[in-house]
Structures are given as structure tokens and as C-alpha cells.
């Protein structure tokens, strides 16, 4: 890699940093925990028909016949994904690894701020890895009836193989994956807008043809945008905003943790009476998005929070929002300038009129 030009070196370094940021969030241990929880729910649901069949056998002499209950042994994909999300969140909230989580969140946020298209490719490949690996482990467990601790290794091996194959296929066929992601995003936007219209009296559930056309228009339009790379400017702005949230929450977590541990003595001199309150990095991240999330930071429950017309405004939230906006603005400008330079027509290389000069 030493012979590569400087832009390619930087891109490879970003590849390594992004992989380091994603690996703790996509671990086979999390997938195995989600798979075990799903199988536990499946065994509990399978026990209910057994009790029902024993009760029906007692009433067989009375001549009453009951229809057999069909039980689907496969776990639905949304349920498995929900378990995976819960497992990932629990890992991110582990107190022992909070400094590492915050540092990786900052690195991942910086990559998002300055290169949204690169992050989109790796996020799609990582999502395919998680889905394919979890479904493969679930299928192996149900087919082979694995239960012991030694058998868990087989699940992990099969999940790792299937996930890597799926992620590699998705990365090599990124044009097709962008179409699928575009369709999914279009359906999601259509769903949210349909809910908004239903709240205001426009209900399409009674007219199925209109509903099908409505969702199809959103899905086709979104897929076309992503396939023809018309999404790059919007992606630049959105990725800079999301990356800014990662960076600002990581910085807020680091500063608050240092203040709680007493490494910022100048704060007590400048603002006496502070009682900083820290937490997990996820709590700082949630604070940016949800107004109901508990406030974490240096100025929690302090006299320095301004009060306007009887309403208290958090200094910590205002500082986090300002930092978030700064990352968002800088990242958007950098990415949009890069796209503008890439769109400029390249001048053809002019050859000498007399051909190549003799050496």
C-alpha cells in the first residue's frame, strides 16, 4: 500500500477505521444471543399446542373433534431483527466499554461527516451480513436441533460463513443493492406519509388499488434516484447530519466523564456548584433526538441553565446542538464541494502535433 497515491491511502485508512467502528456492533455473540432468545420464544409457543392436544384427547369420548393447531417453527425476520437490535444496544450500554464505544462512535461519525457514499456502501454490506448470518444460524439451529454449548460453535461458524458471503455479494453488486435499499426507503416514506394522511382524515385502507399505486410510486421513484446516483447531494447532507450526531455525542460523553472523574478542575473555579451527570454514550446520543430523554452533561440541575418565561433550557443540550450543527455544516460543505468538482467536465489530453518527441 506504500506505492498508492495519497487519496487512495486516505481511503484505505478510512476503510480500516470504519471496519473497526462497525465490528463491535456486529458481533456473532450478539447474533447468537438473539438467536437463542428467538428459539426460547419458539419453544414456549410450541408448548401451548401440546397442552391443547392433551386436553382434546380427554374430550375424545364425548365425540367432539377439534382441528389440529399448526405451528410454524421458523422465526419471522422482523422478530429476529428486533432481538439483534436489543442485543446491540445492550452491548453499547455496557459500562466497562464506554470509552471504547465513544471513541469508535467518534471515528465512525467523522467518516460519516466527510464521506457519506462510502459509509452507505459499508452499511448496506454490514446490514446484509447481520441479516444473513442471523437467518442462517436460526435455520441451522432448527434443522439440526442444536442445544449444547459445543453446538453453538457450529451456529457461529455457519453464521459467519453465510454472513460473509452475503456481505461480499452485496458489496460487489452494490448497484442492485442500492435499488433494493431505495425501494425499502420509498416504502418507509410512503408508510409514514400514509399514517400522516390517515390522522388528517385521508384513509386509503378501504381502497386497495389506490394504496398499491401509492406505495409503488414511492418505491419506484426512490429506487430510480439511488440507481442513477441522483441521491448523492441529499446523502451528503444527511450523512453529515448523522455523523455530526455521533461526533457531538461522543465529545459530550468524554467531557462529562472527565468532569465527573475530576480531571477538569478549572470548571469548579469558573462555575462553582456544578454537579455533572454522566451515563452511557447511547444516552448522550438519544438526548440529541428525543426531547423526553434524560439530560446528561456538566450543567445538569445547576443554576446556570437559563429560565425564559418559566421554562428551563438545558445548557448541555444547547452546547450539544451547536456542536452538532457545526459538524453538520462543515461536513455538508466538504461533501458538496467534492461532488461539484467531480461533476466538472474533464478536458481532453492534447497530444503533440508532431508526435512524441525523441528522447
Secondary structure, DSSP 8 states (H G I E B T S, - for coil): -TTS-HHHHHHHHHHHHHHHHHHTTS-HHHHHHHHHHHHHHHHHHHHHHHHHHHHHHHTGGGT----------S--HHHHHHHHHHHHHHHHT-GGGHHHHHHHHHHHHHHHHH-HHHHHHHHHHHHHHHHHHHHHHHHHHHHHT--SHHHHHHHHHHHHHHHHHHHHHHHHTHHHHHHHHHHHHHHHHHHHHHHHHHHTT---TT-HHHHHHHHHHHHHHHHHHHHTTTTHHHHHHHHHHHHHHHHHHHHHHHHHHHHHTT--HHHHHHSTT---B---HHHHHHHHH-TTS---BSSTT-TTS-EETTEE--HHHHHHHHHHHHHHHHHHHHHHHHHHHHHS--------TT-S---
